[in-house]
């Protein structure tokens, strides 16, 4: 009965449009007070949440992404990829997804990826004659690769919540991330089939190499970030710091960064970081409270007693996450649901690393589904479009993501082969 009342209270606050962080935090405080605990436990939990070396990676990756965004690095990246694949069927669409994939390897953020590549790709694709819904939907979906291909901010937070290895989670995200990017490319090529007007002229080889040279600093940055983690030189947090320093040097050396732009990048990063950390703090208080009420344990027991088949369990979890994704943004979904579901994984024999990737694929889908899909609003702003156009273009990509989530269950090596067998 307690479980139902607490879940009902949280849903009620969310339906009243109370911000997620304050809904979880306030409800957690009330539950602790009702339990008779001294409220000094609340600031102690909050401090314990923020006093995490792993979470330091979040503001540093955001800062690096915003420096790259303000420095116009996306232009070089898109131009170099376009030089090699622009003459393919749907070449600009292919170039867009490839650019999103490469930028994902240095950003860790879906919003930064969608905004950076979108500012360059939208005008180019419109000039070539691509339909606006397709352009906007593809960029919204391409941006989601930023939270699957390492480094990934949601995977960092999942690792902190569940105390699983963040480098291992990063490795597990590579296979599904590249697989999704490949499916998006195939869809772009099928979309352009028979539309000769969408083909660009083949660029001379010499010019291709010259254009590619401008994107080399971005490739070096990606190698420095990912390579430093897997070579054992740096932790994810330290690699984020390395990436930020290189991004600063790179953009100032190219003459694309000023102190005014740097101030804007710091301001934008600060706003996003505060938003993320407030949600994390509220979720931590709520998580602590519901643990005292044994809610995760009771839900886990209920699931394991009534659902003995892991396949049915994963299907039920996927269905719940899909429905919740219509109303909650990605980070809130993770912070509310992971503490509740995680205890059941061991009983079901489900690998926590695999589950982290499965979870992120589903919250990727939530990023491009209405009414609160964050990437939809980003592309609406970047493309100066109607929300209906973005939603229309994103729907096919959402189905591709859902199909990938299903495939992940039947082909778990897609996520686990690299971290467990290759390394």
N, C-alpha and C positions, 0 to 999 in steps of 0.2 A: 504493500500500500504506500509506504514511504517513497519507493522508487517512482511510482506513478505520479504522486503529488509533486515530487521534485522535477520530473521531466515535464509535467504539465505547467509548472510555474515558469520554467525556462522558456518553453514554447510560447506561453502567454506574454512574457516580457518581449520576446522577439517579434511576436505579432503586433505588439504595441509600438514597434519600431524603436525600442530601446537599443542603442548600439551594443553589439555583441560583447565587447570587452566589459562594459558596465553591467550588462545583464548577468554575465557569468560571475563577475567579481562581487556584485551586490548580493546575488543569491548565495554565493559561497560564504560571505560574511554572515548573513542571516542564519545559514545552516550551522556555522561554527558557534554562533551565539546561542542557538537553540540547544546545541550539544553541551553547552556549559563551558566551552573552552575560552580562556582569556583571549581577547581580541588582539593582544600583542603578537599572537601567532601570525596575524595577517601581514604586517610589515616584515616579519621575519621570513615568511614564505616569499614575499615580493622581492626582498633583497637576495634571497637564495636563488630566485629565478634569474635575476639580472646578473648575478655574480657568476657568470659562466663564460669560460674562455672560448668554448665552441660557438656561442652566440655572437661573439665579436666579429665573426665572419660576415654576419648579415649586414651591418652598416658599411663594412669595408667593401663588400661586393656591390652594394647599392651605390656607394660613392664612386667606385671605379666605372660602373655602368653609366652613371650620369656624366662623368667626365668624358667618356667616349661619345655619349650622345651629344653633348654640347660641342665636342671637338669635330663633329661631322665624320667620324670614322666609318659610319655606315655607307657613305657615298663611295669610298674607295673599295670597300668590301663588295658592294653590289656591282660596281663597274667591273671589277676583276672577274667575278663569277659570270656576269653577263657576257664578257668577252669570249668565254669558253663554251657556253651553252645557249647563248642567245639565238643561234640559228636552228636549234632543235625545235620540233613541234611544241608549242607552248613554252618556248625558250625563256621568256621573261618570268613566267610562272615558276619554271624550274629554278631560275636564278634566284627568285624570291625565297623559295624554300631552302635552297642551299645556303643563301646568305643568313637566313634565320638560324640554320643549323650551326654555322660557323660562329655567329655572334652568341649563340647559346653557350658555346664552350668558353666564353669569357664573362658572361653577364650574371647568370644565376637567377635572372628575373624575367618573367613572361612579359610584363609591362614594358620594361626597357627594350626587350627584343622586338616586340611589336611596334613600339614607337620609333625606334632607331631605323629599322628597315622600312617601315611604312612611310616615313617622310621622304624616302628616296624612291621607293618602288611604285607608289601610287601614281605620281605624275607620269612616270615612264610607261607604265602599263596602260594608263588611260590614253596616252598618245598613240600607242600601238593598236588600240581598239578593243581591249578586253572589257567585258561587262563589269560594271562597278560592284555588283553583289559578289561576283567571283573574286575580284581583287581584294575586297575588304574581308570576305570570309577566309580567303587563303592566308592573309596576313594575321588575322585573329588566331587561326589554327597554328600557323608557323610560329607565332609568338609563344604559344604554350610549350614549345620545345625547350624554352629557357628554364623551365622548372623540372625537366626530366634529364636532359643532357647535362652532365656535370660541368661546372659547379652548380648546385641547385639549392636555393634557400629553403624550400619546403623539405628537401631531404636532410638538410642540416638540422632543421627543427624536429623532424621525425626521429633522427638519431639522438637528439638531446632528450626527447620525451621518453623514448624506449630504451635508451642506453645501448644502442646498437652502433656498430662501427660506421662512421660517416664515410671514410675512404671506400669501404666495401659497398656501401649504398651508392656512392658515386660510380664505381665500376659497374654495378648492376644496372644503372640507368643508361649506360652507353648503348647496349644492344637494342632495347625497346625504343630508345630515342632515334637511333639511326633507322630502325625498321619503320617507325611512324613517318619519318622524313621521306623515306623511299615510297611509301604508300601515297603521301601527299604529292610527290613528284609524278607518280604514275597517273593519279587523278588529273593533275594539271595537263599532262600530255594527252590524255583521253579527251579532256575538255576542248583542247585545241585541234583535235584531229579533223582534217578537212578544211580548216580555216587558214588558208594560205596567208591572209593579211596579218596574221599574228606572228609570222616568222620574221626574224631579223636577218640582215645580210651577214654572211660569214666574215668575220674580221680577219685580216691578214695576220699570219703567225707572229711577225715581228711586233705588230701593234698589241697583240694579246700579251706578250711577255712584258712589254712596257707598262701596260695597264696593271698587270699582275704585281709588278714591283711595288706599286703604291699600296697594295694590301699586305705586303710582307710584314710590316710592323704588327699588324693585327694577329697574323699567324704566330709570330714570335711570342706575342703576349699570351695567346692561348696555350702554346707549348710550355711557357714559363709557369703558368698557373697549374695546369694539370700535371706537367712533368715533375714539378717540385713536390707535389703531394705523393705521387707514386714512386718517386725515387727515394722517398724517405727523408728528403731535405727539409720539408716544411709540413706543418699541419694545415688543414683547410683554412684556419683563421690566419696563419702566417702567410699562406699563399695568396690570400685575399689582399693582405697588406703589400706583398710583393707586386701583385697585379695593379694595385692603385698607384704605387710609385712609378711603375713602368708606364702606365697610362698617362700620368702627369708629364713625365719626361717626353713621351712620344708626342702628345698633343701640343705641348709648348714648343718642342723642336720643329714641328711642322707649321708653326705659326698660326694654329687654329684655336689656341686657348688664350684667354685673357683673364685677368684677375676678376673682372666682372662676371665672366662666364663661370669661373671657378666658384665664385660666391653663389651663383644660381644653382650649380651642381650640388654644393654643400647644403644649401637650403632645401632643395628637393629631396635629397637623401635623408636629411634630418626629419622631414615631415613623414616620409614613408617608414623610417626606422622607429619613430615614436609610435606610429599607428600599429606596427607589428608588435613592438614590445608591450604596448598597453594591452593588446589582445592576448599575448602570451601570459602577461601577469594576471589578468582576469581569469584566464583559463586555468592557471596554476592554482589560484585560490579555490576555484570551483572544483578542480580535480582533487585537491586535498580534502575538501569538505565531503565530496561524494564517496571518497575512499573510506572516510571515517564512518559513513553510513552503510558501507559495504555494498554500494550500488554496482560498481564494476564487477565485483565478485558474484553478486546475485544475477546480473545480466549474463555474465559468462557462464554461470552454472545453468541458467535457464536455457541458453543456446546449446550448450553441450549435452544437456539432458534431453532436449526436444529435437535437436538436429545432430544426429550422429554421423551423417555423411558430410565430409569436408566440401564436396562439390556443391551440395545444397546450401551449406553454410556460406560459401563464397558468393553464390548466386544471391542469397538473401542480403548479404552485406552490400554487394554491388547495387542491388535494387534500392536499398535504403539510402546509400550514398548518392545515387542518381537523383532520387526525390529530394533529399536535403540540398543537393547542389543547385536546385532551382531557386532556393531561398537564401542560402548562406554562401559567402565567398570562401575561397579555397582554404585559407589559413584557419578560419574559424571551424570549418569542417574537420580539419585534421586535429585541432586542439580539443574539440568536443568529443570526437568519435574514437580516436586512437586509444586514449586511456581506458575507455569502456570495452573496446574490442580486443585489445592486446592480450589480456589474460587468457582468452579463449584459444589463442593461436597454438600454444604449446600442447594443450589437450587435444586439439584437432590435428596436430602434427604438421602445421603450416609454418614454413620458414619465414621468420620475421623480416629478413632482407627482401625476399620475394614479395611479401605483403606490402612493404613500404613502396615498392615500384608499382604494384597493382593499385594501391591507394592513390599514388600520384597521377597515374594515367586517368583515374576516375575524376580526380579534382581538376585535371587538365580539361576534361570534358565540361566540368562545371564552369570553367573560365569562358566558354563560348556558348553557353546555354542561357536563355532568358529566364527570369527577368533580371538577375543580378550578375550575369557573366561579365567580369571585369574587363576582359579584352574587347568585348563588344563596345563598351563605352570608350575605351582607348582609341579604337579604330574609328568610331563615330566622330571623335574630336579631331584626330589626325587627318582623316579623310573628308572632314566637313560634310558628313553624310547623314542620312536619316537612319535611325536605329533599325528600322525594318529592312533596309538594304543589307546591313551587316549581318543580321540574323538569317536572312534568306541565303546569303552566301556561306554562312558558317555551318548550316545544318548538315550538308553532306560530310563535312570534316568531322562533325560530332559523331556521326554514325561510324566513320572509319576508326575513331578512337575507341568507341564501344566495342567494335569488332576486335580490336587489338587487345582490349581488356579480357575478352572471352578467350582469345587465342593464348594469352599469357597463362591461363589456368591449365590448358591442355599441352602447352609447350613452355614449361617453366624454365628450360635452359635458355630461352630467349633473354631472360634476365640473369640467370644464375651461372651460365657457362663461363663468362668472363671472370667474375670474382672468384669462383670456386674451382674451375678447371684450368683456365688459362694461367691464373696466378696461384 
